[in-house]
Amino acid sequence: MCRLLWLRSPKPVEVTRHLQAFATVCKNSSEYQGHGWGCAWLENDRWCFHHSITPIWEDALDGFNDTGLFLAHARSAFRDEGIRVENNMPFANENRVFIFNGELSGVRIRESGRIGAEKIFNYTNRFSHLGPLPGLRKTVEVIEKRTRYIRAMNLIMATPKQSLLATHYSENQGYFQMHRTSTDQLEIVCSQPYPLPNAEWQTIENRTVTEL
């Protein structure tokens, strides 16, 4: 049960204050979020990455360049297993990056991947011929049908040109519901609202699959 952050702006923005606020959200979370973290950001239309097994609130967060697209993920490893930096998101495939928060039981799909989130990311490739948004909708539809119980399945997938979100939860709305806001042309999606001047946070409806 991880925490997610997505930022997009038509002009490069400084991300440190958002990361610091996100780190506070993670530190104060009802679910432990200290099994490492990672982020991805665009520089000259190319993805750059940072991954660490240090809890985000203990790491240095002031060394990232300004960017117009930024994703961050703080990890809470299932059963405290697989705590290795290569299991920390964002995951990437060609020009796509992916972050995930959730817990699924009895998933009946066959796919490669070290952990469940990576398997879901790889599974989206099966429907890429449908186009990005229809392909994601089909992915979610099939996973829903082939899973005994979805406690939650929140994900954001982004390319330099397009960002997509899917959110689905069956319990604990206060923890799993996603939130979004925009201020001064900066758009933000986060697992939990955080203090930001002139921002009015809105909840994202459950079972949403949309382009951000």
C-alpha positions as CSV (number, residue, x, y, z in Angstrom):
1,M,0.0,0.0,0.0
2,C,2.2,2.8,-1.3
3,R,1.8,6.5,-1.9
4,L,1.8,8.2,-5.3
5,L,2.5,11.7,-6.6
6,W,2.2,13.2,-10.1
7,L,3.0,16.7,-11.2
8,R,2.6,18.4,-14.6
9,S,3.1,21.9,-15.7
10,P,3.5,23.6,-19.2
11,K,6.7,25.2,-17.8
12,P,9.4,23.7,-15.6
13,V,8.6,23.9,-11.9
14,E,10.7,23.4,-8.8
15,V,9.7,20.1,-7.2
16,T,11.5,20.2,-3.8
17,R,8.6,21.6,-1.8
18,H,6.2,19.1,-3.3
19,L,8.6,16.2,-2.5
20,Q,9.1,17.5,1.0
21,A,5.3,17.7,1.5
22,F,4.9,14.2,0.0
23,A,7.6,12.9,2.3
24,T,5.6,14.2,5.3
25,V,2.4,12.5,3.9
26,C,4.4,9.3,3.7
27,K,5.9,9.6,7.2
28,N,2.5,10.2,8.8
29,S,0.7,7.5,6.8
30,S,-1.3,4.9,8.7
31,E,0.5,2.3,6.6
32,Y,4.3,2.2,6.8
33,Q,5.9,3.8,3.7
34,G,9.5,3.4,4.5
35,H,10.7,0.6,2.2
36,G,12.3,3.0,-0.2
37,W,11.1,5.4,-2.8
38,G,11.7,6.5,-6.4
39,C,10.9,9.2,-8.9
40,A,11.0,10.0,-12.6
41,W,11.1,13.4,-14.3
42,L,11.6,14.8,-17.8
43,E,14.7,16.5,-19.0
44,N,14.8,17.5,-22.7
45,D,11.9,15.1,-23.3
46,R,13.9,12.2,-21.8
47,W,13.1,10.4,-18.6
48,C,15.5,10.6,-15.7
49,F,15.2,8.4,-12.6
50,H,16.1,8.2,-8.9
51,H,15.6,5.0,-6.8
52,S,16.5,4.5,-3.2
53,I,15.7,2.0,-0.4
54,T,16.0,4.9,2.1
55,P,12.7,6.1,3.5
56,I,11.7,9.2,1.6
57,W,11.5,11.4,4.7
58,E,15.2,10.4,5.5
59,D,16.6,11.1,2.0
60,A,17.9,14.3,0.5
61,L,15.1,15.9,-1.6
62,D,16.7,19.1,-2.8
63,G,18.8,17.9,-5.7
64,F,16.3,17.5,-8.4
65,N,16.1,19.8,-11.5
66,D,13.0,21.8,-12.4
67,T,10.7,19.8,-14.7
68,G,7.4,19.9,-16.4
69,L,6.5,16.3,-15.6
70,F,7.3,14.4,-12.4
71,L,6.2,11.2,-10.7
72,A,7.1,9.9,-7.3
73,H,6.4,6.6,-5.4
74,A,7.0,5.7,-1.8
75,R,6.9,2.0,-1.2
76,S,5.2,-0.2,1.5
77,A,6.4,-3.7,0.6
78,F,3.8,-6.5,0.8
79,R,4.6,-8.6,3.9
80,D,7.9,-6.6,4.2
81,E,9.3,-8.8,1.4
82,G,11.4,-8.0,-1.6
83,I,13.0,-4.9,-0.2
84,R,15.5,-4.3,-3.0
85,V,16.1,-1.1,-4.9
86,E,15.2,-2.8,-8.2
87,N,11.7,-3.4,-6.9
88,N,11.1,0.3,-6.3
89,M,9.0,2.3,-8.8
90,P,8.7,4.1,-11.1
91,F,9.1,1.2,-13.5
92,A,9.9,2.0,-17.1
93,N,9.4,0.4,-20.5
94,E,10.6,2.4,-23.5
95,N,9.1,5.9,-23.0
96,R,6.5,4.8,-20.4
97,V,6.8,5.1,-16.7
98,F,4.5,3.5,-14.1
99,I,3.7,3.9,-10.4
100,F,1.2,1.7,-8.5
101,N,-0.5,1.5,-5.1
102,G,-2.7,-1.4,-4.2
103,E,-3.2,-5.0,-3.1
104,L,-4.8,-7.8,-5.1
105,S,-5.6,-11.4,-4.0
106,G,-6.0,-14.4,-6.3
107,V,-4.9,-12.8,-9.6
108,R,-5.3,-15.2,-12.5
109,I,-3.0,-13.7,-15.1
110,R,0.3,-15.0,-16.4
111,E,2.9,-12.3,-16.8
112,S,6.6,-11.7,-16.2
113,G,7.7,-9.4,-13.3
114,R,9.5,-9.5,-10.0
115,I,6.6,-8.2,-8.0
116,G,2.9,-7.8,-8.6
117,A,3.0,-4.2,-9.6
118,E,5.6,-5.0,-12.3
119,K,3.4,-7.8,-13.6
120,I,0.5,-5.4,-13.9
121,F,2.7,-2.9,-15.8
122,N,3.9,-5.5,-18.2
123,Y,0.4,-6.8,-18.7
124,T,-0.7,-3.4,-20.0
125,N,1.5,-4.1,-23.1
126,R,-1.0,-6.8,-24.2
127,F,-3.6,-4.2,-25.0
128,S,-1.3,-1.4,-26.3
129,H,-2.7,-2.0,-29.8
130,L,-6.0,-0.5,-28.7
131,G,-4.3,2.8,-27.9
132,P,-3.2,4.2,-24.6
133,L,-6.5,5.0,-22.8
134,P,-8.6,2.2,-24.3
135,G,-5.7,-0.2,-23.7
136,L,-5.6,0.8,-20.0
137,R,-9.4,0.4,-19.7
138,K,-9.1,-3.0,-21.2
139,T,-6.3,-3.9,-18.8
140,V,-8.3,-2.9,-15.8
141,E,-11.4,-4.7,-17.0
142,V,-9.6,-8.0,-17.5
143,I,-7.7,-7.8,-14.2
144,E,-11.0,-7.1,-12.4
145,K,-12.5,-10.2,-14.0
146,R,-9.5,-12.4,-13.2
147,T,-8.9,-11.3,-9.6
148,R,-10.7,-12.8,-6.6
149,Y,-10.5,-9.6,-4.6
150,I,-9.1,-6.2,-5.3
151,R,-8.5,-4.3,-2.1
152,A,-7.1,-1.5,-4.2
153,M,-5.6,-0.9,-7.6
154,N,-4.4,2.7,-8.1
155,L,-1.9,3.4,-10.9
156,I,-0.5,6.2,-13.0
157,M,1.2,5.6,-16.3
158,A,2.9,8.4,-18.2
159,T,4.8,9.2,-21.4
160,P,6.3,12.6,-22.2
161,K,3.1,13.4,-24.1
162,Q,0.3,11.7,-22.1
163,S,-0.5,10.7,-18.5
164,L,-3.2,8.1,-17.5
165,L,-4.7,7.2,-14.2
166,A,-6.8,4.3,-13.0
167,T,-8.2,4.0,-9.5
168,H,-10.2,1.2,-7.9
169,Y,-10.7,0.3,-4.2
170,S,-13.0,-1.9,-2.3
171,E,-12.3,-0.7,1.2
172,N,-10.6,2.0,3.3
173,Q,-11.7,4.9,1.1
174,G,-9.9,7.4,3.4
175,Y,-6.6,5.7,2.6
176,F,-7.0,4.6,-1.0
177,Q,-9.0,7.5,-2.6
178,M,-6.9,9.6,-4.9
179,H,-6.9,13.4,-4.9
180,R,-6.1,16.1,-7.5
181,T,-5.7,19.9,-7.6
182,S,-4.4,22.6,-10.0
183,T,-2.8,26.0,-9.2
184,D,-0.9,28.4,-11.4
185,Q,-1.1,25.9,-14.3
186,L,0.4,23.2,-12.2
187,E,-1.6,20.0,-12.0
188,I,-1.2,17.6,-9.1
189,V,-2.5,14.1,-8.3
190,C,-1.6,12.6,-4.9
191,S,-2.6,9.9,-2.6
192,Q,-3.4,12.5,0.0
193,P,-3.8,16.3,-0.1
194,Y,-1.0,18.4,1.3
195,P,-0.8,22.1,2.2
196,L,-0.3,24.2,-0.9
197,P,-1.2,27.9,-1.3
198,N,-4.3,28.6,-3.3
199,A,-5.0,24.9,-3.9
200,E,-8.4,23.4,-3.6
201,W,-8.1,19.6,-3.6
202,Q,-10.8,17.4,-5.1
203,T,-11.4,13.7,-4.7
204,I,-11.2,11.4,-7.7
205,E,-14.1,9.1,-8.0
206,N,-13.6,5.4,-7.4
207,R,-13.4,3.2,-10.5
208,T,-12.0,6.1,-12.6
209,V,-9.9,5.4,-15.7
210,T,-9.0,8.6,-17.4
211,E,-6.4,10.8,-19.1
212,L,-4.9,13.4,-16.7
